[in-house]
Amino acid sequence: MTDEATRLTRVTSSHWGAFEVDVAGDRIVATRPFSGDPQPPRIPEILPAAVHHRSRVARPSIRRGWLEHRTAAGRGSEDFVELPWDEALDIAAKDIDRVRRTHGNDAIFGGSYGWSSAGRFHHAQSQVHRFLNSIGGYVASFGSYSTGCAQSIMPHVFGVDFLKLLYEHQDGWQTIHDHTETLVMFGGINPKNAQVSMGGITEHETAGWFDRFAASGIRCINIGPQRSDAPEGCDWISLRPASDTALMLALAHVIETEGLADHDFLDRYTVGYDRFRPYLLGESDGCPKTPEWAAPLCGVDPETIRATARHMATTRTFITVAWSLQRGEHGEQPYWMSAVLAAMLGQIGLPGGGVGYGYGAIGGVGKSLIGLRGMTLPQLTNPVTRVIPVARIGDMLRNPGQRYDFNGRRDTFPDIRLICWAGGNPFHHHQDLNALHEAWQRPETIIVNEPWWTATAKRADIVFPATTPYEREDIGRSNLDDYLFHMPRLIPPVHEARDDYDIFAGLAARLGAGDIYTEGLSSEDWIARLYAEYRACGAEQGVEIPDLETLKAENWVRLPIRSDGPNRTLFAPFREDPDRAPLGTPSGRIEIFSETIDGFGYDDCPGHPVWLPPAEWLGAATPATPLHLVSPQPGDKLHSQLESALADVEGARPEILILHPQDAAARGIETGDLVRVFNARGACRARARVSRDIRQGVVALPTGAWYGDPGGNIDPHGNPNVLTRDVGTSRLGQGSSAHTALVDVARLEA
């Protein structure tokens, strides 16, 4: 019987949505868009090549220098020795046991990033943390590179967990369509970024909603350095990167001084405006935040600022803020100031008015759904209480014992001797990768579960080959999606790959914690248990979910959980009665001035929003580094996933650098030229694309190209994080400052 005769087609899910998969024998041979997706991404087209790529980790592998001498020297440059599974697991378990007995479990760091699979059971972050908790715990991390700064600042302002606010309370697209007259987008809303979402997004709707907004007459204003950060037809206010807070302050100054502020709202629903207003008007520092003050900082002329402020104050205005704004030094300030600006307009709690965060950052924001919980593998209890901000991994490795501040807490970095990593690639998303490479040499042992030989796997000591989501069974669901998928095992594991669950079960058994980790259950048993809990949760909320065998037979179902009612207007109950429905802040109100933050005494994040220029931005440009680098998400994949296959596509690498015609002409650069992008931290190759859709003085280089080998003077593939600064946003948030970077560009000979 031929492979063609046994060709099967099934639907599966991923972080970039559902798609049909053709399987012939033991290979994925083709993919097609899911029929229910109005605007399917093209990302799955490269999946067959990626799954079967030559860069797959074939067998358990141990770096030669570590295997023979237990030395950290040589990470990233040495070859690996392939071993049988049992031998490799024995070696890894013995070293984990050595570290926990000699140094304690707070010398173990458990790394992951949660994006390795849309399947709920084979969620690598849950698996690695459950394993480490079963053997005594680990040093954990707080937040994400995407939203870590916002996760710290916004609970102080609104009194609610930022992700809960993002996923459960914000206005839906339908509400915006029906009520908003002016949509002001700081950082834009880019359908490219909305291709992906945690746990999957089945119907890609963002671009379609903007077509509807245009048809209904909503004025959409994109404020940022790139026209392409919002769909065609939006007005564009070209803004210097990192100057959003200055523009917001100037808008607020116009609203206050022209009598357009809603002081009734400010008096009833907020605290601290009386502390903020003197700063805004310059009474406390001698510097009124006028449009004339802001214009040279943000690059927007004063009359445009005034006209925009007046328009916002006289229409139902919805302010959205991209995640990118808080991914820079002092990223707390634009997020806080956007809340103050919305409060001054007095429209928070009204349908289609107020402020919202992360629209377009991922595909699910804007979908209004009944939030069904469940299908989450319990991670057990972590006996180790030490937690670091996620973006401070490099600082932790470089500076064990050093004291640091974080959100009102003062702590010391632990002395990490062993890293156990699964489901992520820090040499994609961390900043200043050359410095991280050096810090990565400090731990005694690094263990990585990974399907491909990524930059992280190459810098490990022990690498276990992990399956991809297409080589195991799972259930696909997301709190931001109304589809439910049975994700069948489509092909056998490639080479000798094993599921993370089986890898950790093998390690746990060798460390005397096998029963704690597995509870005597197989993967299939766990999936059945978690799914039964999910069905019970649905029944409690009046949602009928099919039994597991029915879901397997049908492959997928759409759940009746859409909810576009008035309760999905952010803070509507609070607006109706702030005394009966107070916020979770100390005052129960929106905190324009925070006594809590003021009490921390941070000069880089005082008690109310302020203008604080970053160390690197166009206002501090030098002849050596005259250009501001922004590093948006890629449009052709998720983060760095599937990069192995993309790198084989002719002309796809190095990555594309977008620059303004005047900046290109000054350097003799034309579209298609190879260029060198550089600063004191590093350099990378890129291929130029000249465009008027980017502000002069700004260049854009997407993330996701695999970090190249160390030792050379230039990263060959175009990874912008060899150029970015590894500093915290402030002592409050300690988030990623990826968008705080100055560079220069020069033409290269091919």
C-alpha angles and dihedrals in degrees: 000000000000126000088245090057090054095043110139132191124207137161120240135172135236139170088273093050141268125317141168117256128203115208125191114184108315096339137086103229105175146359134208134189120272109257094230095056113098094197108020118190121239093227095104091061090082095045098097092052092046097048092051097035123139088239092071114122101246104190140001104293133193124194109250098230092050093045093051102033108011089236128148092212113110101034108156096017109053128087125246132238116223115225136180114270097249093050093048092047091049091052094047094046092049092053094046088052091049092053097046093047095044102037106012131245092287086073089066121084118201109208129188139129107208100234100100095097140008087215114106102218098041091053101143095208091056092044098052093043093048090051094049092046090052090060098044108292140274144232106280133199134231127226132348137276088246099054110003094120093048090047088060103042105036098063086060090054103038103015095233133103106266096229092048089052090048097049106030112028113031124107114272125232091257092055091050091049093050100044114016119097099175124031111195111192117193103198092007130252109267120195087203091068091043090066088090137047137170107275093005140293114230104186112045102208109153098099091043092055090055089055087055092046090054092048091051094049100249111158108229118198119193111202114191146076096285128059088201092065088086133038123272114281097041120122111247125218103188107221134185110247115258093019099096093108091055091052092046090051091051091049088050091049091056092046092050099042095044093052095250098121118108100232093173088062092044092051096048104035107029141050128211104031088124088059093046100043096069089055092048092051094042095245093124100041105019092246117105110206093232126158087255089056092048099043098078090043099050101024095237119124117244096243092054089052092050094046091048092049093050092048092050091050095050100046136053096272129192116194117203125190123201121225088241092074093066093045093083139070109295089013089154091072103065091044092051094041092051088059091050092049091050091048091052089055088053096221102114108124094026118112109263093006137094124037140315137183136220101011105162092010088101129005100248100060106102096033111115109214140158102256108240114190129203143069091097121136109230110244095204122227121309109221089194110084099190114114128175128197104265096237093054096073093113092051090048093053094044098044115035110181094018116136120237139174125236127172096326095320126106116206143151127246113252123239101249115203099167134032122198110192133180134163101016148072113220089182085069104046105028123090130246093018095189089060091044089053089057093046089048089066092067105075117082095227136018120190119189133184107205139152094210137039094255124168088266094052090049088055095051130096097214121029122188115196108238129199123247119234089264093063098058141044122256147143119255119211140137137192086233098053135064096210126093122201138194102214105205124202100261100186137008116266111287113248107329098330118149133194116264087242093059093044092053092042088057092049093044092052091053090050095050094254102097095118092045092053100041101025083213092294131131122218089263091051092051093049090052092049095047092045092051089053090049092052090050090051090051092050091053088056094045096254118131113219120187120245118261097258091052091050090050091052094047095039092212143015135192112232123219095239104116111131121178096160127132093269088074090069106107111255095352094144090048091052092048093054119353091186096055094037105032123174121250094253120112089258096040087235138090104284112225086165116031118205087193095056092040088056091058089068095219113162089197092056113023129181098286135022115289139170109262115169115218122240091251121039136108090280088065099035118144133198088257094051110021100153131076113226121213119186111202127184116278121256097211101058145000111279104303096331117127089013091130091068095040091054088062093057110102111252095006094108139088094045122255119263115201117209138167120262093244093051090047094048092050088058099039091247127150133182109285096027120131110241140186116230111197152158135160092289097056149301138247139186121245140165115244126237114183115212140163089213091085127068118255110261093030130097127189125209117174121229125239108072108127113258110251130229118294124244098055123101095237136038104237101209105049106258107170093201091078082071105040127098120254098213131120121255088240139317087275101054104017087195131152117293096197095140094054102089138116121203144160130226130216132181117254129205111246 
